[in-house]
Structure formats: structure tokens, C-alpha cells
Amino acid sequence: MRALGLMMTGSTLLMAGCSFTTAGGLTECETSSDCGTAQVCTAGYCLPQPEGCGETYGPATATNAIPLGAAVPLSTSDGPDESEVQALNAIKLALDEVNQREGVNGRPFVLHICDTRSDPNRAAEQAQWLIRERQVPMIFASSSAQALAVSSFTVPAGVLMITYSGTSPDIAAINDQNGTDAGLVWRTAPSDVLQGRIIGDLLQGSLLVEGAPLYTDVSRIGISYVNDAYGQGLFGVTLGRIDATQRTVTSAQYTRNGTDFANVVQHITTSQPDVEVLIGFSEDNARIINQTAVAGRTNQRWFFTDAGKDRGLFTALGTNAGLVEGAYGTSPAQARPDLVYQLFAQRFRSAYNQTDPGQYSFTAHAYDAMYLVALGAAYAAGPDVNSPQPITGARMADGLALVTPGEEGTSLNFNLGTDGFAGARAAIRNGQVINVTGASGNLDFDATGEAPSEYELFRVENGEFVTVQLITPPAQ
């Protein structure tokens, strides 16, 4: 209660609680419940929060909770972004599992969530609010353009950022060494430098699928890509991988979440590619496919990239869903046969109404990201539970630098998830190098905070994404 409140009588205070308006127009408060809609109690006053923020997950009333932030695109102009909702669910699942194991030094994690609506500018504004008002040492970000925008504020503030789906090569070039040699920008998703190599090799037949080329009759390739850091980066790597003396490539670009794709449709109907690669998100892919069908080209073969692996595609296509039957695509591997992924998938289904996380990109990568945050926080807190160190972004990053294979025989091996987290936490708390396997695979981080990954080649069968083959990316 501010000094102004002391002028009121005790009985008036009991009647009004701690919610009244000052001469400056600000309402005083003790908790956010004293404030109106879209306001939060900050430093004793009700202040507006950015649009899209306000959801909290975890024990929000715990006085010793470790706050985390998430600025992620849970919706678009079309409504909920199903893939991102499931990725957030994966983070929540991991957060629950960590908290059930006493978090870090008995301190639970609480997650403050903001919906960016796929707008990098909005994501940047929300990140600033999370840093300033929620005082988070770490923020989750999604997609390349938004991760780049968020990092512009997290790095100067000394806040760790982890993106589970930002794949642009540009992310590796961020100057993120502020208070730590390890860097403050990390990602569990592999760089599109790797995916572009795989797509290019698949299109020109130099990478075999089950012993044979994926396509035997492709001479004309089309590529449509979203004109942002993600689309530009993957387009450039893919184009550079294709031998122009053997294949003709045409392309078109578009703005995300637009409605008019006339230039893309014209590119497809004019060039009539043997296969069209769609480097974009499911809602835009659906518009392109539907508008191409209206233009009369209903026999087009499609190839999807990671951002397009989203069951929302089939809903958005409606009666045209059959047009993508048999289409192929690539994504960082999800449906893995190993125990870590299977445990994650089974627990995810149980928690979220039998939803299959393998039908979306990056759910496993989001799950792993939360576990890595917990390990970084354990290192930051240090080995002495009676005299813990501050949990800062820089100290968490220093901890993540220990998640690496190291010299042979010098690191301890752990699975992330319910069966291995406690051991990994104990080891990293004491400064030991650890090698972890997550639901997304081996997280062998390099000096830039990146880990390579297997990819899956998937095919659309009866309205589902079915894994055909796991592919190790070519080294060059």
C-alpha cells in the first residue's frame, strides 16, 4: 500500500481493499486480482499489460517460483495455431514433470505466456514486458522472424532465449555474448542449412528413399516461400543445393497471413512444375493449394517443409484435403522409435486427450527446451542448496554449455524426461559435463548453442502425416 492509502481510515481500507484511484489516475493494488481486465499489479499499481499476455501456467501463488516467459504465436488471423498450441502443451507437460520433482532447490517454475499472433513486432513488445515486469531470466520464442525480433531485447538485457522452432541460418549469426561466453541464444531446432540440403538432394534424386529416388520424373521444380527470415533462408539453401544444369527451378514469394496469393498461383499455373515446394506455414499453404485448385490445376504435386506439418492444414483445405494425399515433406524428426520419444508421446497423449504429438512439428523440441531450461537453472543455482546463486540468463547459458558430448569418457549420459532428469540435474548442478538424449534426439550442442538433428521424410496418408524414413543430414 502506498503512502496515499495511509490517509484513509482503517474502516475505509477494509471496505475498499487495496484498489482505489490516485490523483494521477493509477489504481493501487496488492495483487492483480485487485485490478481490472487486461491489467496487472506492478510495483503497487494496476498497469496495462500488452495485448495477448496474461495467461500464467504453474504455481503462480508460490512466493519462491522461478519465472519464465513465452512469447509464442498461439493464433493467427484465422484463429488458433494448432501446431503452436501443441508445442506450448509440450512445454507445459515438461514444466509439470520438473515441478513434480521439486523443480530447482525446491523452487517450482511458473510460465508467463504471451500470444504474439505471429507478429514479430508484437513479440518484441511482449518480450520487453516479460523482462521488465515479470523479471524473467529466460524466454521461449517460436519461429525464426519472431526469435530474431525477441533476441534484440533479450540479449542486451542478459536474458536467455531458447527457440524450439526457429530454424533460420540467421539465428546462428546473432551476437549473443553478453556476460557469458556461451551466448544467450539457443535452439533445440536444427538450422535450415541442414533441411535445405536434404530437400535439394531429395528433389534431384541424389538422396535415396528406401533404396530408390523419391521422384523419377522431376525436371521442373517450383518453390513458393514466405518472405521472412525462415522462408528466405530455407529457399536460399535449397536453391543452392539443386543442380541448375539438370533441373529448372522457378519461384514466388508471399507475405505471411495474407489472403491474396495470385502471384504464387500464377507462378504455379504458368510454370506447371512437376513438384511445388511450399516453404511456409499451414494456413498459407492451404490458401495456396485452394486458390491453385480454383485456377484449374488440381493435379499438382506438393512438397511441404517443417512449418507445414500441422493437422490444421487438412481442416483449412476442407473439401480439397484430398489434393495433398501422397504429398511428401521434411521436418526435424519427431516420431522416433527410441524410448525417450515414446515416453514423451505416451504421456502427451494421456495429458491432451489422445492427441498425437507426431502430427505436428517441434512438439518434441519444445518439450526438450523446457528440460534444458531446468538444467540451466540448476547449474545457475549451484551445488549449495543453503546458499544458492542467483538464477540469471547468463548463468543458465553457462550451464547449457555443459550439455555436450565433451571428450570421450568425460561426460555423463542421461535421458531427458521423467526417467533421467533428476540425475542430470544433480550432475550439472555440480558442474559436470553431461550428454543428454531428448525426445527430439541427441542434443549435442556446439559452441554456438545449436544441435544437429535427424530429419524425417513424411507422407500424407488418409489425412495424417506418416513417417517414411529418418534421414541423417549430409555434412556438406
ZIMO-V252385 format. One record per helix or strand. SS is the DSSP state (@ for helix, = for strand). FROM is the first residue (numbers start at 1). TO is the last residue. If there is no record, write none. Layout:
BEGIN
[[SS	FROM	TO] [SS	FROM	TO]]
END
This chain:
BEGIN
[[@	3	7] [@	10	16] [=	21	21] [=	27	28] [@	32	34] [=	39	42] [=	45	48] [=	53	58] [=	66	72] [=	75	76] [=	79	80] [@	82	100] [=	104	104] [=	107	107] [=	109	115] [@	120	133] [=	138	141] [@	144	154] [=	160	163] [@	169	173] [=	185	187] [@	192	203] [=	208	209] [=	212	213] [=	220	226] [@	229	241] [=	248	254] [@	262	271] [=	275	279] [@	282	294] [=	302	304] [@	306	308] [=	310	310] [@	312	324] [=	328	332] [@	339	351] [@	357	359] [=	360	360] [@	363	381] [@	393	400] [=	403	403] [=	412	415] [@	421	429] [=	434	438] [=	441	442] [=	445	445] [=	451	451] [=	454	461] [=	464	472]]
END
